[in-house]
Amino acid sequence: MSAPNSGYDVVVLGGGSGGYAAAFRATELGLSVALIEKDKVGGTCLHRGCIPTKALLHAGEVADATREGEQFGVQATFNGIDMKAVNAYKDGVVGRLYKGLQGLVKANKVTLVEGEGRLVGPTTVEVDGQRITGRNLILATGSYAKTLPGLSIDGERIITSEHALNLDHVPASAVVLGGGVIGCEFASAWKSFGVDVTIVEALPRLLPPEDEQSSKALERAFRKRGIAFKTGRPYEKVERTDAGIRLTIQGGETIEAELLLVAVGRGPTTADLGYEQQGVKMERGFVLTDDRLRTSVPNVYAVGDIVPGLQLAHRGFQQGIFVAEEIAGKNPAVIDEDGIPRITYTSPEVASVGLTEAKAKERYGERVRTLTYDLTGNGRSQILKTAGFVKLVSLTDGPVLGVHIVGDRVGELIAEAQLIYNWEAYPADVAQLIHPHPTHGIGHHASAGRERHRGYRHALAQARG
């Protein structure tokens, strides 16, 4: 849809999670909006990130369930992975969500401008020679898959996550460079598909930002699944071979595989977009903002992956809503970055919200208390034949500071955990609530009857001191 040159209340540059959330909320509040997108509305999350990745992970879960059906009394035969069919399933999910999102753009009366935008004035964006001006501008240009010096991405043997989502075959072997969320998720999915996977991580453990206990639990589970990993060993060089690649890591050890997935994080998409020329303060490519997401230029805001912090779709989405309400004069509450839930959709899943034990002790010292409940004896865990734990980090005589969970399907629990953290609940406040059984519910993990449940509630209460 082409936009007239007349001014808008809000111009949004970038149609990913943060951008379209800002646009929809702004129109709900009676503001006129132009949304500029160079590719497809939905951005990385819908088309090249969250959604297609989780579809692959679910396909892997089905493959594992088929292989392991006998332990549940189900006779099933696993005949292999048809990547053409897997990709059709994945692309079908993305396509349906994209169609729905396009409908929402029209329903919300957002003017969609297709093309690559560049700042040519403080709140003016040029798209294919056409200038679009807004009384307010929201920068939401997202991120791209990073690489490292000496690594030349060819899309065949050395690939990023975007290439990995469109592989037309199951590789025999792969090295994943990077043990963060993206690297661990692909390693998990590929192992389920039958790939011989090795993760190489320069830092001392997998999922470095997570609580150390969660990282160690994932490492144990990966060992059990046969996923190899080498931590604390930076890469030194990569060579192409007749069979694929040869990666050399610190100490001279080499690993050979069919392909190398470079999963070393995502960088902000801000280069050559006119940001700095218009006075937007930047640092290492990121747009700097205050706690109300205002940039250094009046009436210019930034949301999502270009703002330093967690690069999560739901963070960008909430930031987009926040900025729209800020522009409309609603004075929304500042977003607590620690209160944003985090999930790694591996098998087992790792979910968390709030502070890790280490960060809590750094901030509050000896006032920090922790309680860990082993999920092994939980009825739901026994049914699913999974294991894991729930770890509560709290202040003595104070609220919950963090919740960390490991286990199959525990990502669904983090919504309740983020309420506990964000409402500053005390452990005993949650312990007295009745949770359905058998579930993995945060406040109810007993599986051996009422007395054990009472004992657990008492233990939670004890976390208050």
Residue pairs with C-beta under 8 A, 6 or more apart in sequence:
1 111
1 112
1 113
1 114
2 113
2 130
3 34
3 111
3 113
3 130
3 132
5 130
5 131
5 132
5 133
7 133
7 134
7 135
8 31
8 32
8 33
8 34
8 111
8 132
8 133
8 134
8 135
9 26
9 31
9 32
9 33
9 134
9 135
9 136
9 327
10 22
10 23
10 26
10 31
10 32
10 33
10 34
10 134
10 135
10 136
10 137
10 138
10 324
10 327
11 33
11 34
11 36
11 123
11 125
11 132
11 133
11 134
11 136
11 137
11 138
12 19
12 20
12 22
12 23
12 26
12 33
12 34
12 35
12 36
12 137
12 138
12 140
13 19
13 36
13 117
13 119
13 125
13 137
13 138
13 139
13 140
13 141
13 273
14 36
14 37
14 43
14 139
14 140
14 141
14 142
14 304
15 23
15 35
15 36
15 37
15 39
15 40
15 41
15 42
15 43
15 112
15 140
16 42
16 43
16 44
16 45
16 46
16 140
16 142
16 304
16 305
16 313
16 316
17 42
17 43
17 45
17 46
17 304
17 313
17 314
17 316
17 317
17 320
18 138
18 140
18 142
18 303
18 304
18 305
18 316
18 317
18 319
18 320
19 35
19 37
19 43
19 138
19 140
19 303
19 304
19 320
20 35
20 41
20 42
20 43
20 101
20 104
20 105
20 110
20 320
21 316
21 317
21 318
21 319
21 320
21 321
21 324
22 138
22 140
22 303
22 319
22 320
22 321
22 323
22 324
23 33
23 35
23 105
23 108
23 110
23 320
23 324
24 104
24 108
24 110
25 320
25 321
25 324
25 325
26 33
26 324
26 327
26 328
27 33
27 108
27 109
27 110
28 108
28 324
29 324
29 325
29 328
29 330
30 328
31 324
31 327
31 328
32 111
33 110
33 111
34 110
34 111
34 113
34 132
34 134
35 41
35 105
35 110
35 111
35 112
35 113
36 113
36 115
36 117
36 125
36 127
36 132
37 43
37 112
37 113
37 114
38 114
38 115
38 116
38 117
39 47
40 46
40 47
40 98
41 98
41 101
41 102
41 105
41 112
42 97
42 98
42 101
43 142
44 50
44 142
44 143
44 266
44 305
44 313
45 51
45 313
46 94
46 97
46 98
46 101
47 94
47 98
48 161
48 162
48 165
49 161
49 313
50 313
51 93
51 94
51 97
52 90
52 91
52 93
52 94
52 165
53 161
53 165
53 182
53 185
53 186
53 189
53 345
54 345
55 89
55 90
55 93
55 94
56 86
56 90
56 165
56 189
57 185
57 188
57 189
57 192
57 345
57 346
57 347
59 81
59 86
59 89
59 90
59 189
59 192
59 193
60 188
60 189
60 190
60 191
60 192
60 193
60 347
61 192
61 347
63 78
63 81
63 192
63 193
63 194
64 192
64 347
66 76
66 77
66 78
67 78
69 75
69 76
70 76
71 385
72 385
80 194
81 170
81 193
81 194
83 167
83 168
83 169
83 170
84 168
87 166
87 168
90 165
105 112
113 127
113 130
113 132
115 127
115 128
116 127
116 128
117 125
117 126
117 127
117 132
117 273
118 125
118 126
118 127
118 272
118 273
118 274
119 125
119 126
119 137
119 273
119 274
119 275
119 277
119 278
119 280
120 126
120 131
120 274
120 278
121 131
121 133
121 278
122 137
122 278
122 279
122 297
122 298
122 299
122 300
123 133
123 134
123 135
123 136
123 137
123 299
123 300
124 131
124 132
124 133
124 134
125 131
125 132
125 133
125 134
125 137
126 132
135 299
136 299
136 300
136 301
136 327
137 299
137 300
137 301
138 300
138 301
138 302
138 303
138 320
138 323
139 270
139 275
139 280
139 287
139 295
139 300
139 301
139 302
139 303
139 306
140 302
140 303
140 304
140 306
140 316
140 320
141 268
141 269
141 270
141 273
141 306
142 268
142 269
142 304
142 305
142 306
143 266
143 267
143 268
143 269
143 304
143 305
143 306
143 311
144 266
144 267
144 269
145 160
145 161
145 162
145 262
145 263
145 266
146 262
146 264
146 265
146 266
146 267
147 153
147 160
147 262
147 264
148 177
148 235
148 262
148 264
150 237
150 238
151 158
151 177
151 238
151 262
152 158
153 159
153 160
153 163
153 262
155 163
156 259
157 240
157 244
157 245
157 258
157 259
157 260
158 238
158 240
158 245
158 259
158 260
158 262
159 259
159 260
159 261
159 262
160 261
160 262
160 263
161 182
161 186
161 261
161 263
164 186
164 261
170 190
170 193
170 194
170 195
171 190
171 195
171 257
171 258
171 259
172 195
172 196
172 258
173 195
173 196
173 197
173 198
173 244
173 256
173 257
173 258
173 259
174 190
174 195
174 196
174 197
174 198
174 257
174 258
174 259
174 260
174 261
175 197
175 198
175 199
175 200
175 245
175 247
175 255
175 257
175 259
175 260
175 261
176 183
176 184
176 186
176 187
176 197
176 198
176 199
176 200
176 260
176 261
176 263
177 183
177 200
177 235
177 247
177 260
177 261
177 262
177 263
177 264
178 199
178 200
178 201
178 261
178 262
178 263
178 264
178 265
179 199
179 200
179 201
179 203
179 205
179 206
179 207
179 208
179 229
179 231
180 201
180 207
180 208
180 209
180 263
180 264
180 265
181 207
181 344
182 263
182 265
182 266
183 199
183 201
183 261
183 263
184 199
184 206
184 207
184 218
184 222
184 344
184 346
185 344
185 345
185 346
186 261
186 263
187 197
187 199
187 222
187 227
187 229
187 346
188 222
188 225
188 227
188 345
188 346
188 347
190 197
191 197
191 225
191 226
191 227
192 347
196 257
197 227
197 228
198 227
198 228
198 229
198 230
198 255
198 257
199 206
199 222
199 227
199 228
199 229
199 230
200 229
200 230
200 233
200 235
200 247
200 249
200 255
201 208
201 229
201 230
201 231
201 232
201 233
202 232
202 233
202 234
202 235
203 231
203 232
204 231
204 232
205 212
205 215
205 216
205 219
205 231
206 215
206 218
206 219
206 222
206 229
206 231
207 214
207 215
207 218
207 344
207 350
208 215
209 342
209 356
210 342
210 344
210 350
210 352
210 356
210 404
211 352
211 356
211 357
211 358
211 391
211 393
211 402
211 404
212 356
212 357
212 358
213 357
213 372
213 389
213 391
213 404
214 350
214 352
214 391
214 404
214 405
214 406
217 348
217 350
217 388
217 389
217 406
218 344
218 346
218 348
218 350
218 406
219 229
219 231
221 346
221 347
221 348
221 406
222 229
225 347
230 249
230 253
230 255
233 249
233 250
233 251
233 253
234 249
234 250
235 247
235 248
235 249
235 250
236 248
236 249
236 250
237 247
237 248
238 245
238 246
238 247
238 248
238 260
239 245
239 246
239 248
240 246
241 256
243 256
243 258
244 256
244 257
244 258
244 259
244 260
245 256
245 257
245 258
245 259
245 260
246 254
246 255
246 256
247 254
247 255
247 256
247 257
247 260
248 254
249 255
265 311
266 305
266 311
267 285
268 285
268 286
268 287
268 305
268 306
269 305
269 306
270 282
270 285
270 286
270 287
270 306
271 285
275 282
275 287
276 282
278 297
278 300
279 296
279 297
280 287
280 295
280 296
280 297
280 300
280 302
281 287
281 288
281 295
281 296
282 288
283 308
286 306
286 307
286 308
287 295
287 302
287 306
287 307
288 295
288 296
288 308
289 295
289 301
289 302
289 307
291 334
292 322
292 326
292 334
293 301
293 302
293 303
293 307
293 319
293 322
293 323
293 326
294 300
294 301
295 301
295 302
301 323
301 326
301 327
303 316
303 319
303 320
303 322
303 323
304 311
304 315
304 316
304 319
304 320
305 311
305 316
307 319
309 315
309 337
310 337
310 340
310 342
312 340
312 342
314 340
314 341
315 335
315 337
315 340
318 335
318 340
319 335
321 332
322 332
322 335
325 331
325 332
326 332
336 422
338 353
338 354
338 355
338 421
339 353
339 354
339 418
339 421
339 422
340 353
340 418
341 351
341 352
341 353
341 414
341 415
341 417
341 418
342 351
342 352
342 353
342 414
343 349
343 350
343 351
343 411
343 414
344 350
344 351
345 411
347 408
348 386
348 387
348 388
348 406
348 407
348 408
348 410
349 405
349 406
349 407
349 408
349 409
349 410
349 411
350 405
350 406
350 410
351 404
351 405
351 406
351 410
351 411
351 413
351 414
351 417
352 402
352 403
352 404
352 405
352 414
352 417
353 402
353 403
353 414
353 417
353 418
353 421
354 393
354 400
354 401
354 402
354 403
354 417
354 421
355 363
355 393
355 401
355 402
356 393
356 402
356 404
357 368
357 370
357 391
357 393
357 402
359 402
360 368
360 393
360 401
360 402
361 368
364 395
364 401
367 395
367 396
367 398
368 393
368 394
368 395
368 396
368 401
369 393
369 394
369 395
369 396
369 463
369 465
370 391
370 392
370 393
370 394
370 463
371 391
371 392
371 394
371 427
371 459
371 460
371 462
371 463
372 389
372 390
372 391
372 392
373 389
373 390
373 391
373 392
373 445
373 456
374 387
374 389
375 381
375 386
375 387
375 388
375 389
375 390
375 407
375 440
375 445
376 387
376 388
377 447
377 448
378 438
378 440
378 445
378 446
378 447
379 437
379 438
379 447
380 438
380 439
380 440
381 387
381 388
381 407
381 440
381 447
382 447
383 438
384 408
384 409
386 407
386 408
386 409
387 407
388 405
388 406
388 407
388 408
388 410
389 405
389 406
389 407
390 403
390 404
390 405
390 413
390 440
390 442
390 445
391 402
391 403
391 404
391 405
392 400
392 402
392 403
392 427
392 460
392 463
393 400
393 401
393 402
393 403
393 404
394 400
394 401
394 426
394 427
394 463
394 464
395 401
396 463
396 464
396 465
397 464
397 465
398 426
398 464
399 421
399 424
399 425
399 426
400 420
400 421
400 424
400 425
400 426
400 427
400 430
401 421
402 421
403 414
403 417
403 420
403 421
403 442
405 413
405 414
405 417
405 440
407 440
409 440
410 440
413 440
413 441
413 442
416 441
416 442
417 442
419 425
420 430
420 442
426 464
427 460
427 461
427 463
427 464
428 457
428 460
428 461
428 463
428 464
430 442
430 443
430 460
431 443
431 456
431 457
431 460
431 461
432 443
432 457
433 443
434 444
435 441
435 442
435 443
435 444
436 444
437 444
437 446
438 447
443 460
444 453
444 456
445 456
446 452
446 453
446 455
446 456
